[in-house]
Amino acid sequence: MANIKQQIKRIRTNEKSRLANQSFKSSLKTAIKAVYAAVEEKNVEKATAALSYAYKKLDKAESKKIVHKNYVARHKSELADAVNTLK
């Protein structure tokens, strides 16, 4: 355990950030799974709505530096391909 007051504060804030990022990543994965579920159901409207929401989550995760930009690009591409199979 740190003895320096500022380091103790940093440890506390890092833990808060870690938990917030963990929660956001979980919701991001859920949003991605929702797109694939809609594609499995062959529901175009639901898939496009889920795709839009997943894009929003991916962009936000990238801007907050929770995930790498290539992770975002790869998932956007895969999701778009999956939804385009319905059209």
Buried (B, 14 or more C-beta within 10 A) or exposed (E): EEEEEEEEEEEEEEEEEEEEBEEBBEEBEEBBEBBBEBBEEEBEEBBBBBBEBBBEBBEBBBEEEBBEEEBBEEBBEEBEEBBEEBE
